[in-house]
Amino acid sequence: MRYRLRPLYTLGGYLAATCLCLICGLITAQILGRIVDRLAIQLGFDRIGLAIPGLAEISGFLLVGASFLGLAYTFIHGGHIRVTLLIGRLAPAWRVQVELLCLSLALLLAVYLGWNLFWLLEDSIAFGETSYGLLSIPLWIPQSAMLAGVVLFCLALLEAWLITLVIALTRPSSFRIDDAGHE
């Protein structure tokens, strides 16, 4: 399937990977800081105190970003869990109809999620909500990443839905499972 917005989905994938790399880097820095502190104490020096305050909170927010920003990228590369055992046994004409139904349900649920995330983001901005952890991080920051990821996912689902609809209307007997959103 050829996605017209593939560069946008790829950008989401790169942003998700960046979030994961940041998590890895921060945790590695925290571990190295603890090792340096332990070595300093064993050598008779004072603790240096190399610690990252709020590491768990920051890592959690970055994980949210990685999870949501990677949705569309994962979808267009066929990385989401799909139950093709049943649908794969159907005739192509029926298969395309079931695929269209599944994509419709997924798109409706994703749009509903995006709509509610939009209002959650708006409330967080209006009330100046911040996280409860050690660091006072404005909640609109991770919520923006969530909303951006869901919007990208909605776009990918919409593209797959439109392409599947065209196949269902024009040549349903030629439908393959790979036409439904995989490379």
N, C-alpha and C positions, 0 to 999 in steps of 0.2 A: 504494500500500500504506500502510495506517495503522499506524504503530509506536506502541505504548503508551508506550514508554520514550524517545520522541523528545527530550524535554527533557534527559534524561541524555546522549544522543548529541550534542545540541547543546552541552551543557556541555563535553564532550570536545573538540568542534570549537573552542569559544572558548578552551579551555586550550591547544590546539595553536597557535591563532593568537597567543595571548599569548607562547608560547615563541618563535615566529618574530619577533614584534615586539621581544622582548628581545634576540634575536640581532642584529637590525637596529640597535637602539639602542646595544648594546655596541660593535659594529663601527664605527658612526658616531662614537661617543665616542672610540674608539681613533684613528680617522683624524683627527678634529679635534685630538686631543692631539698627534699627529705634526705637523700643520700649524702649530699654535701653537709647538711646539718649534722647527721650522724657521724660522718668522718671528722668534722670539726670537734665534736664533743669527745670522740675517742682519742684525738690528738691533743686534747687538753685545752682547746680553745672554746670560746663562747659560741652558742648557736648563732648562725647568721640570720635565720628566720626567713629563708626563701620560701614563701608560701603565696598561693594565689587565693585571695579572699573571694568567697562566693563561687568557687570552681564548680561545685555540683549544680548550682543554679544556672550558671553560664552554659555549662555542658548540656543541661536539660533544654535550654532555649535553642541552642545550636542543633540539638537532636530533633527538635520540633521543625526547625528550618530544613534540615536534611530530609526528614520524612516527607514533608509536604511539597517542597520544591522538586523533589525527585519523582513525584507521582506521574506526571505527563511523560517524562523521559522513559520511565520504566514501562509505562503502558505502550508507547509506540514501538518499543523493542521487545514486546511480548513477555515482560518479566513479571507481570501480575499473575497470580494464581488463577487458572481457568480450569473449569471442569469440562474437558472436551471428550470425555469417554462417551457420554450420551449423545452430545451434539454431533460428534464425528461419525456416528452410525446412521444418522438421518440422511435422506436423499438431499442433494444440494439445494433443491427448491425449498424444502422445509428447513434445511440448515440455515439458509440466509434469513428466513423469517424469524427463527428462534434467536439468531444472532442480533437481528434488528430489535427484537423485544428486549434482549439482555442489555444492549447498548442504550436503549431508551430508558430502561430502569436505572442504569448506572448514571446516565446523564441527568435524569430527574433528581436522583439522590445527591449528586455532586453539586447541582445548581442550588438545591435546598441548603446544603452545607455551606456553600459560598455565600448565599443570601444571609444566613444566620451569622456567619463569620464577619460579614460586612457590618451588621448591626452591633456585634460584640466589639469590633474595632472602633466603631463610632462612639459607643458608650465609654470605652476605655480612654479615648481622647477627650471626650466631653468632661469626664469626671477626674481626669488626671490619675488614673489607676497605676499603681506601681506594684512590683513583686514584693512578697513578704520576707524574702530572704535577707541575707547579710548585706547584699547590695540592693539599692532601690532602683530597679530597672523599670522604665516605663513599659507597661504591658503591650502598648501598641506596636512595639518593635517586633516581638515574636509573632504577634497576631497578624502583622502585615506580611510576614513570610508565609504564614499559614494561608492567608487569603490569596496571595500571589500564586502559591502552589496549587490551590484549588481552582483558581481561574485558568491556569495553564492546563490543568487536568480536564476541566470543562471544555476548553477549546479542542483538546486532543480527542475527547469523546465525541464532540460535535462533528469534527472532521471524519472520524471513523463512521459515525452514524450516517452522515451524508453520502459517503462513498458506498457504504453497505446498502443504503436506500436506492442509490442509482443502480447497483447490481441487482437488487431485488426487483426493481421495476423493468430493467432492460434485458438482463441475461441471468436469471436466477439459477439456471442449470449449470452455470460455469463457476458458481461460488465455491471457494475453498476456505478452510478455516484460517489459512494464512492471510486471506483477504480482509479478515476482521480485526486488523489492528496490529498485526505482527509484521516484522521485516521478512 
